Amino acid sequence: MRYTSLSMREVSAALHDVAEDAWNTLRGLDEAGADAVATMHGIVHLLVNNSVISVAGTVEDLPVARIEDAMAVNFWGVVHGCRAFLRHLRAAVRRGEPAAICNVLSDFALFALPTKAAYAASKHAARSVVDSTAEPPR
């Protein structure tokens, strides 16, 4: 594992609540928001994804709508955040500067329990998508 120390002059947080009406809200998380952050700072070095909604129940007992909620927030929130910021993060790397995506996931990104199947699936999926971005910039 490689650790990088960053000395930052400016840090800002751009909050985007994906819990309310998740599907429609996520469609609003686009490149314009990422561009605004990049314009404000000149470059983006770090994206922190902290999309989470917890659902519990067995696969047969949990309503499909709750499974869809978990995927909408925990998976699609991460996907849209990454898609919006990846080109800015890759630009930092091309300039020889560090860039990273930090996901606040949970232990359930690594394993599942019978009553946390939907939650674990959404966290597994989010981890897989972000892991796939670790390729060298194109």
Rosetta blueprint (number, residue, H / E / L):
1 M L
2 R L
3 Y L
4 T L
5 S L
6 L L
7 S L
8 M L
9 R L
10 E L
11 V L
12 S L
13 A L
14 A L
15 L L
16 H L
17 D L
18 V L
19 A L
20 E L
21 D L
22 A H
23 W H
24 N H
25 T H
26 L H
27 R H
28 G L
29 L L
30 D L
31 E H
32 A H
33 G H
34 A H
35 D H
36 A H
37 V H
38 A H
39 T H
40 M H
41 H H
42 G L
43 I L
44 V L
45 H L
46 L E
47 L E
48 V E
49 N E
50 N L
51 S L
52 V L
53 I L
54 S L
55 V L
56 A L
57 G E
58 T L
59 V L
60 E L
61 D L
62 L L
63 P L
64 V H
65 A H
66 R H
67 I H
68 E H
69 D H
70 A H
71 M H
72 A H
73 V H
74 N H
75 F H
76 W H
77 G H
78 V H
79 V H
80 H H
81 G H
82 C H
83 R H
84 A H
85 F H
86 L H
87 R H
88 H H
89 L H
90 R H
91 A H
92 A H
93 V H
94 R H
95 R L
96 G L
97 E L
98 P L
99 A L
100 A E
101 I E
102 C E
103 N E
104 V L
105 L L
106 S L
107 D H
108 F H
109 A H
110 L L
111 F L
112 A L
113 L L
114 P L
115 T L
116 K E
117 A H
118 A H
119 Y H
120 A H
121 A H
122 S H
123 K H
124 H H
125 A H
126 A H
127 R H
128 S H
129 V H
130 V H
131 D H
132 S H
133 T H
134 A H
135 E L
136 P L
137 P L
138 R L
